Amino acid sequence: MQLDVQWFVATLMANELISADDAKMLNQALGGEPDLMTYAQEFLARMTEGLSEEDTQSWVEQIQSVIDYAVEQAAAGVAPENAAEFMDDGAASAVEPSATAAATPAGSVFSGGDMDALAMELDNVSAMTEDEAREYMQRLLVTLREIGASDLHISANAPLFIRKSLVNQRLRPDYCIPPEDARKLNTCLLDEEQKKKFDELWDLNFAFEVHPSRFRCAIMMQREGVSGSYRIVPDKIHTLEELGFLPDDAVTIERLLDYHNGLILVTGPLGSGKTTTLAAMVEIANQKRQDHIITVEDPIEIVVESKGCQVTQRQIGGNTNSYRTALKGALREDPDIIVIGEMHDLETIENAITASETGHLVIGTLHTCDAANTLNRLLDVFPPNQQPQIRAMTAGSLRGIVCQKLMHNGSGGLVLSYEILINTLAVSNVISEGKIFQLRASMQIGSKSGMCTIDQNLLALFKQNRITYEAAKENMRDQSVIHLLNQEQAKRVATAK
């Protein structure tokens, strides 16, 4: 059995997804020496037989994480400790396991430590009192941070699952949480007022603290019952460089915060780290300026202490009714900087642009994947007759856009990739004339102004050894940058010989 296949099997066994005997039988069925992809595809086909497309895709993502880990471990030339259990001849491969080799990584690919034990306690939820359920949820959430996961999901008639390194990982795949247990677990953290609100609206966002950890929580009613998602909030405000921004790019973003008016946008898909970037930017202003900062969030995730600035944080549903009303109210509170957690409707966007023109620095977020889509989204929410005016206003008020996403670095971890748009004269003309398709060309040649496209950033990350060649190339689209990447890789290969 090939070494990478050995690590693949060892990891599956550690997570109780395959037995030693079944691993041997599968190996024999595939001819005795299948390569890793053949073995993984056959295992996946057997595991997903009869499952829905959604469940199958979840398994595909999880198995890919096991494949990546197996390849990484096999590259060290060391066999897993338990290889003898599932090798056809009853012995480990010719590559001897080292004394320090482990069958699975710390915290395992699918679960880890206390999380496994907590998952087994799901059998007892129906017998728990409200206080016991609350204590159980607190332990679940604290353990979530300890094992390095980012999200916990509890849904009626579905297995408990977590998200770790962007991959959904089911715990006890064979156990579905009964609807009454899902409701108890998802509502036990609520106070009486929150429970009443949830019963009325069937949706609720809130923040919860198990000192010193904070979590962003969202519960909702769905076809099967109550579902909830719980996301870890960082326990401290990180610097831009700690979040993964390259030093020169961190300086570019800091310079945007020197403006006393204008619009700065931080964009990216869900789970891309926008909240932590926003908090880092607020902290920069908080330390270097002496102004009044008002933030509007749903809910408040990272608490910011006032330093050089007076920081006022408002929560949707707790301190204000909506982003629209909060933004209107903020303008009467003598703010210098306004931070909007999410700009998702016409009135909020219009008020934000207007505020940025009238002497306020406005920082907001959008769920868009690149600078061009961000501007299209910003402009397209307006009726056609208003768009020329809004284009002109945006061209004059925009300071910059930071579009980011988290991606696998090719070595088992995550890395922040991003692109930065700075509103130069050329960019302003592109916006005012409505020629957004020309934006990328302006960004490609705007490096002296601090701009970079996502492809240029990936090349820079590769040069800094933060991502592998394969990970960089897989996520690139610009052929000219791919050519530069290939040249850089060729130099490395030649130097290594």
N, C-alpha and C positions, 0 to 999 in steps of 0.2 A: 504494500500500500504506500503510495507516494506520501512524502512528508507533509505537504499542505493538506492532503486528504485526512491524514492522521489528526492534525490539529482541528480540522473541521469536525470530525467525529468526536474528538475529545470535548470540544466545546458543547456540542449537542448533548452528549452524555451528562455533562456537568449541569445542564439545564433540564435534564430528565425528558428530553425530546426523542431519544433513541436509546435502545439497550445495546449492550455489547454484541449479543447474539444477532439482533436485527442489523447492526452495522456490518457484521461479517456476511450475513445473507445478501445484503444489498451489494456489497463489494463483489461477491461471487456472481451475482446476477448480471453484473456489468463487466464480467470477463476477468476479474481478479486484479487488474491494474488500471482502473479508470482515472482520467485526470479529474482535477477538482471540480470544474464546471459540469462535467458529465455526472459526477456523483451528486453534486448539489442540486442539479436540475431534476434528477430522478427522485431524490429525497423530497424536494419541493412538490413535485407532481403527486407523490403519494400523500403528502400532508394536506394538500389543498383540494383533493378530489371531492367534489360535491359542495364546495364552499362557494359563497357569493363572490362576485368580482371584487367587492370592497375588502372582504376578508382575505382573499387571495393576494391582493396588492399589499396588504399589511404583512403577510408572510414573506412576500418577495423582498420587502424592505428589510425585514429582520434577518432573513437568510443572507442578504448581501452584506450586512454588518458582520456576520459570522465568517463569510468568505474573506472579507478584507482583513479580519483579525487573523485568520488561518494563514493567509499569504504572508502577513507581516511576521508571524512567529516562525514560519518555515524558513524565512530568509536568514534566520540566525543559525540554521543548521542543527537545531536541537529538537529532539522528539519529545512529545508530551509524556509525563510520568506514567500514565496509565495505558500507554500504547499496547502493552502486552495483552490487555483485556480484550481488545477487539481485532488484533491482527490474526489473519487466517491461520498462521502457523503457531499461534500462541506465544510468539516472542516479539519483542520490539524490533524495529527496523535496524538496519546496519548502523544508522546514526544513533549513538548512545545518548540517552537523556542525561542532562547535567544535573548536578545535585540541587541546583536552584530552579530548575525548570518547573513550571506549574501547569496543571491541566487547563486552567482557564485564567483570564486576567482577574485582578482584584476587583471584586464587585460583579464579576461575571458579565457576559454580554447581555443576557436577558433580564437578570435581576441581581439581587445581592443581599447578603447578610440578613439583617433583621427584616428586610422587606419581604423575604420569602415567608418568614414566620408570621408576619402580620397578615399576609395574604391568606394563610391557613385559618386565621381567626375570623375570617368572613363567615364561617359556618355558625358563629355564635352571635352574630349581629342581632338576630331577631329576639334573643333573650336579653340583650343589653338594655339598661335604662338609658334615659336621655343623657345623663351625666357620663355614663360609661361609654356611650357612643361618641360623645364629644372628646373624651380623653383618648379614645382609640384613634379618632381622626387627627388629633394633635400629634400622636406618635407616628402616624402614617406620614404626615407632612414633614415632621422633623427628619424622619428617615429618608424622605425624598431628597433632601439636601445632602445628607451624609453619603448617599450612593452616587451623587453626581448627576441625578436626573433633573429635568427642567419642569416637567408637568406630571400631574396625576389626573386620571380620568375615572370617574365612577358613574356608571350608566346602568339603568334598569335593563334586565335581561341581556346583559353583556358581561364579559370577563373584565376584571380590573386591569387597567393597563397604564403604563407610564411611558413618557417620552425621554429618551436618553440619547444624546448625540444625534438629534433630529430623527431618530428611529423609534417607532411605536413598538413597545415590548409588552406582550401580554403576560400577566402573572396568573397562574392556574388557568390555562386556556380552556380547560374542560369544565370550569365552574362559572356559571352565569349568576349575577347578583339578582335576587328576587326584587320585584318592584317595591315592596314594602321596606326591604332593607336599604335599597338605594335611596328611597325618600328619607329614611331615618339618618343615614350617613350624610346626605347632602344638605339637610336642614338643621342638624344638631348644632352647628356653629352659629346659627342665626339667633338674634334676640327676638322678642315678641313682635316688635314693630316690623322688623325685616321679614318675619314669617308671614305677617298679615299682608305686607306688600307683595311678597312672592305669590301668595294665594290669589291676589287680585290680578297681577300682571303676568304671572307664569314665567317671568324672566327676572333675574336679579344679579347685579354685579356688586361685589364688595371686596374689601381688603380685610385680611385677618392676620393677627400677630400671635406667634408663639415665641416669646422673647428668647433670643433677639431676632428671630427670623420673621419675615413678613411674606404673605402670599396674596396673590391676586386671584380672586375666586369668581366664578360665573356659574350659576345654576339655571336650569330651564326645564320646562315640561316638554316631553317629546312623546311619540306614539306609544312607547313601551312604559313610560313613567318619567321619573325625575333623573336628569343627568347633570353632572357637575364636572368642571375642570378647574384645576388648582395649579397655578404657576408660581414658581419660586421667584421672589423679588430679591435682587442682590442685597446683601447685608451691609454694604458700604457703597459709596459713590466712587467709581473708578475713574482714573484719568483716561483721556482719549487713547494714549499709547497702551495703557493696560488693557483696553478693550480690543486692541488690534490695529489701530490706525498707525501707519508708518509715520516716523517723526516729522518729516516735511509736510505731510498731509495734516497732521495734528496742528502744526503751526498755521496752516492755511485756514483751518476751521476756527482756530482761536482768533485769527484776524477778523473773521466775520463778526465776532462778538464785540469788536471795538466800535461798530456802528451804533448810532443812537436812534436810528429809524431804519425801516425797511423790513423785508420779509425773508426769513431763513426757513427752509423746509428740510425735514429729516424724513426720508421715505424708505419703504421696503415692505416685503410681505410680512404676514403675521409670524411672530417668533424670530424676527431678524435682528433683534436687539435695539430697536428704536428707542425704547424707554430708557435703557441704560445710557445710550448716546445722548439723549435729551437731558438726562440728569447730569451727565458729565459737563455738558455745555452750560447748564444753569449754574453748576458749581464754579466753573471758570469765571462767569460773570459775577457770581457771588463773592469771589475772592479778589477780583481785580477792579471792581467798580463799587460805587456807593449810590445805589439806586433802589427803586422799589420794583420788585419782581412779583407778578401775580401769575400763578399757574392754575389752570383749570383741567382737572383730570377725572377719569371715570374707570376705577376709583383712584385715590391717591396711592401710589405704589411705593416710591422712594421718598422718604421724609427728608427735606432739606432744611438744615438749621441756618438761621440768619447769621451772616458774617459781615462782610463789607456792605452787603445789601440787606434790605428788609424783605424777607421772602414770605409771601402770603399764598397759601395753598388752599384751593377750593375743590370740593368733591361733588360731582354730579349726583343728585339724589340725596345728598346729605347736607350740603351747604348751598346748593343752587339747583334749579330745575333742569337746565339744559346748557349746552355749549353756547347757544344763541343768547340766552338771557344772561349767562355769566360774562360773555364778551361785552355785551352792552353795559352791564353793570361795572365791569372792570374799567371802562373808559372814564367813569365818574370817580374812580378811586385813585387818581393821580399816579398811574403806573408809568414806569420807564420801559420795562420789558414785560411782554405778555406771552405766556407759554400756553399753547392750546394742545391738549392731549390728542385730539383727533378732529380734523377738518373734513367732515363728511357730508355737509349739505350746503346748498347755495347761500343761505343767509350767513352761516358761519364763515364761509370763504370770502364772501363779499365784505363782511365786517372786518375780517382779518386784513384784507388788502387795503381797505379804507384806513384802518388803524395804522398800518405800516406807512401810509402816506402822510399821516397827520402827527408825526413826531414820536412814534413808538416803535421799538424793535419787537417784532412779532416772530416767534418761533413756533412752528406747527408741524404736525405729522400727517402723512397720507400713506395709504396702502398701494403704492405703485412701485414698479420694478426698475425704472430707469428715469433719467432726467426728461427725456422726450415725452414719455407717458405721463410723467408728473405734470408737465405743463399742459398737455392735452386734457388731462383730468381736471386741472384747475380751471381751464377755459371752457370746456365743453358743458359744465354744469349750468352755464348761463344761456339764456335765450339768444338766438342768432343776432337779434337787433342790438344786444348789449355787448357782444363779443369784441367788436372793434375798440370800444371804450375800455373794457377790462384788459385787453391785450396791451393797450397803451399804459394803463395803470400798473400792470404787472411788469412791463418792460422797465418802468421807471423805479418801482419799489423793490423788486427782487434783489436780494444780495447774493444768495447762493443756494444750492441744493446738494444735499448729501444723500445718495441712494445706496443702501447697504443690504447685504444678505449674509447669512451664515452658510458655509459649505464645508464639506469634508475635505480635509487637507491631503488625503491619500495615504496617511500614516496612522489612521485610527482616531484622529482628533478632529476638531473643528477650527476654522479660521474665518475671520471677518473679511469679506471682500466688498468693494464699494466703488462708486464713482463720484466725482465732485464736479459740480458746475459752478463757475463764478460768473456773475453778470457783468461781463465786459461790454464795451461799446458794440462789438460784433454780435454778441449774444443778444443784447438789447434790441438791435436791429432785426435779428431773426424773429424774436418774439413779437415785436410790434408789427412786423409785416406778415405774421402768421405762417412763416416758412419753417415750421418746427422740424421738418425733415432735414434741414441743413444744420441742425444743432450738433449732431455728432461730429461733423467735420470741424466745427468751431472748437469743440472740446479736444479733439485729437491734436490740434495745433496750439492749444492754449496752456501748455504745461508751464510756461513762464509765469502765468497768472495763477498757478496752483491747481489747474484743472487736470482731470484724468478720466478716461473711460474705464469701464469695468475690465476690459481686456488689458489695457495698459497697467491697471492695478494688479491683475493676476500675474503679468510678467514681472512686475516689481516684487511681488510676494515670492515668486519662484527664485528670483535672484537673491532674495534674503533667506532662502531655504525654509520658508514657512509653509510651502506646499510642494508637492511632488510634480514632476513634469507631466505625468498622466492626468493628475487632477486639474492642472492649469489648462492643458490642451482640451480636455473634455468640456470645459466651461467657456472656452473662447469661441468667438464668431468672426472676428476681424482677421482676414487672411494675412494682412501685412504684419500684424502682431504675432500671429502663429508662426510666420516665417522667422521673426526675431527670436521667438521661443525656441524654435528648432535649432537655430544657430547657437544659442546659449547652451542648449543641451549637447550639441555636437562638441562644443569646446570642453564641456565637462567630461564627456566620454573620452575624448582624445587625451585630456590631462590625466585621467585615471589609468590609462594604459601604460 
